[in-house]
Amino acid sequence: MHSYLNSLEWLKSGLFWRTFFMLALLVTASMTAWMTNFRILETTPRAQQMAAQIVSIVTITRAALTHSAPEKRHQLLSDLANKEGVQIYLLEDNDRIEEPDATNFFLESKAIMLRGLGPDTRFASKLNGVSGFWISFDIDDDHYWLRLEQERLDPPIGLQLFSWAMATLFLTLLGAAVISKLINDPLSRLSNAARAIAKGKQPPPLPQKGPKEIRETNQSFNTMVEDLARIEADRTIILAGISHDLRTPLARMQLEVEMANLSAESRHGMQSDLQQMDAIIGQFLDYAKPLDKVELETINLSEVLQQIIDEASRFQYLRLRTAITPDLFISGNMIEVRRLFNNLIENACRYGKTAGAPITTLDIQCSRKSKDRKHGILISFRDHGAGVAEQDLARLLKPFTRGDASRSQANGSGLGLAIVDRIIKRHSGKLRIYNHQEGGFVIVIALQEAKDT
């Protein structure tokens, strides 16, 4: 049942198959209606033709027997049976008769044959256990049965019509598949290119060929991709320039603070402010990194996460509860992965303090989704703080955004989770955030496990 539902979901979600089956259903319904109407309209003419032929056979047979010499009747009956498929038998009172089925074709034919042969004419589809089409006729006071092969009433036109219909249906379905592919391919290329942009990659230009609508759409999309790439490059250059221009005077100010005649408290405060400004500039640069400019290697995610947990365990204001599955490997960038986990721990320390306690309790779990490696790795971070207002969850991953006052207790740039989101996209992962039903804020990361481990 589950596989059946999955197949229906696949059929429902695929544009190619949806278009193909809609065209196939339409063609099949049209051909069925056409064949039904054809059979209805051709029943009466075919019945008239067949009835006239049978009446002629019976009339000619009766005349031949009537006018033939008695000694030659046996030879005549033999010739009729061999050459014309017509057999003559005497009608007996004890004959066992099975009436023909009352089909529309037989009823149409019967009315015409009764008018031509007389109202006393009898018909049978089986006589004394012998199948065929049996018709009674009289010669003077003698009563006879004339037997014809059943094919006389079931001509091969039905089989021929069915064969032509199947050939036509096959060709039409083949055309439907071609049409569906022509419709689906441009949309599929456009969808793949849009998905690549969402992952921060630079897709190849879409081909500007085909119908006018597709050419114009692909041309507009290519122009948009070029504009986005130019904007991304300009932003990187601007932020790099700002970083260089700001960090030079910051370093000079740091030196002046060290050499100035200040009290220890003032010096410490000014140094703290300068360090915070330098950290904010670093966050800007981290966020501005292009998504596709990351060199990947196979790293032991479990070891990296455990090292960061060990480093963070020395802070007295942080309580960690962990469950790490060993030897989980991903294809990633070591610096980026460490920055990812450090940002999440720092974010929890800033905004996820447990209510009524001076410390932050953070639950960290890392494991496979299942025993099958193709399902990937799940990493979750859960604090026990006040959580985030539901209306803020949707915008929390956007740059320069923080939650409500309960999660805005410290200064910052509002880029923490935005940087986390971009790092996860660089590693082809997925991110989910929500409030735990028992309190606290939860971040769940899904990453692909390396295949060569």
Summary of the structure (lengths in Angstrom):
residues: 453
radius of gyration: 44.0
end to end distance: 34.8
largest distance: 151.7
contacts: 1242
relative contact order: 0.06
helix: 58%
strand: 16%
